[in-house]
């Protein structure tokens, strides 16, 4: 892919996403094994948590190779202190019955519960739920300080995954990112 993309003057990036291509050390091993000048990293600052890695430490390791950064924030909770996630399907069934009658299990856009599922981390010890940037449990100030001190001067995007209103959360997140960037 990198060789073909090079012929078209296109860069290819590898994002830390899911459990297979995540973790700073794994990303760097793949990047160094590929050894192509047009291959870099898309660094999603929150996705390192899915792999049980401290985002501050991980961002510091991979920032020299970043071509793109996704900003996001998460609430981080111990799994054993949260409502069991397997109960969510039971709640959906109850919600469907309440909305469509006593025997209905119909679930659609009009009668679903607002998203309340957390994402499990690789270890299953923690659950993550999207937060408005700067309002979750991640150290966004420290992470953005690392990014800025590295001299990174390319694109950053806000990846909004919280339960609050999308437009309001996105606007607030972007303004928070600008404020932090200016003040770190």
Secondary structure as UniProt FT lines:
FT   HELIX           2..7
FT   TURN            8..9
FT   STRAND          12..15
FT   TURN            18..20
FT   HELIX           24..34
FT   TURN            37..38
FT   STRAND          39..44
FT   TURN            45..46
FT   HELIX           47..50
FT   TURN            51..52
FT   HELIX           55..62
FT   HELIX           63..65
FT   STRAND          66..71
FT   STRAND          73..78
FT   HELIX           79..81
FT   HELIX           85..87
FT   HELIX           88..100
FT   TURN            102..103
FT   TURN            109..111
FT   STRAND          119..120
FT   TURN            122..123
FT   STRAND          126..131
FT   TURN            133..135
FT   HELIX           140..149
FT   TURN            150..151
FT   STRAND          156..158
FT   HELIX           166..183
//
